[in-house]
Amino acid sequence: MKLISWNIDSLNAALTGTSTRAEETRALFHQIADLDPDIIAFQETKLRKDPTKKHRDVLAEIFPGYTAVWRSSVEPARKSYAGTMYLYRDSYSPVVTRPVIGAPSTMDQEGRILTLEFPHFFVTEVYTPNSGNGLKRLADRQIWDDRYREYLQRLAADKPVIASGDFNVAHQEIDLAHPDNNHHSAGFTDEEREHFTQLLDAGFTDTFRHLNPQATGIYSWFAQRVRTSKKNNSGWRIDYWLVSNQLADKVQESKMLDTGERRDHLPIELDIDLII
C-alpha cells in the first residue's frame, strides 16, 4: 500500500491559481498521481467551507478514480484556515470521522484531524497547531499534544494506526539544519520535542527514523520566505508518517518527494506491506 501526505498551503491556490507557485504545485499533483497511491492526505487546505465545483472538477481531472473527503475550519475558528482532506480510491469505503479531542481555544474547530477507518487499521492525518511567534500559543499547543496523543491511543486500543501530517516539531537535533540557533523557536522547543517523545513512547514509530536511524540533512520543510533555504539545504523535518509499533516491520519505505525549486513542505511517501 502506498500513501502520500502533504501540507500544500492552500488547496484553492493550488487548483485555481495562476502564479508560478500554483503551477509548481499542480505539476507536483500530477507527479503524485503518476505514483498511483492508494491514499493521499492533504493538510492546510485553507478551504472556506466545502470544495467548489471548480475545485472538484480539477481534482477529478488530476486524480481520476478517487473519492475526496475533507474537514474545514468552522466558526468560532477563522474561516479559510488550517483544514485537512483525503483522496482515496473509489473502490474503498472507509468510515470517515472528524474527531473532537477536547483541544483548547478553537483548535477543535480548525479542521485539524481527519480519520479513515478500514477493517483492520486506521489511517489518520493531523495538522498540528504551530506555537506561533513569540511562542504565544505554546501553552495551548502542549494541551493539544496531550489530547492528540490520547486520541491516537484510543484508536490504537481498537486496531493499528497509520498517522501522518505536519506535526510542527523537529524531534531531534538531526531533524533540522541549525539546531543550536532554534532551541527557543516554535517547532523545536524542549516542550514540543518532549511531547513528541511521549507520543512515540505511547506505542508509535517514526517510520523515516526507523529506516534511517542516523540520516542527516534530509528535511521535509524549507522556509518559503527564505529564498536560499532549499538551495542551502537549510530545512526542518516536521512532517511524519507514524505507525503503531506492531506495524513498524511492515514499512518498506518512508521518504520525502522532490519538489524541485518549490519551497515549503515536501510531500512524504509511505510504502507499507498492508492490504486494504
Order of alpha helices (4+ residues) and beta strands (2+ residues): beta-alpha-alpha-beta-alpha-beta-beta-beta-beta-beta-alpha-beta-alpha-beta-alpha-beta-beta-beta-beta-beta
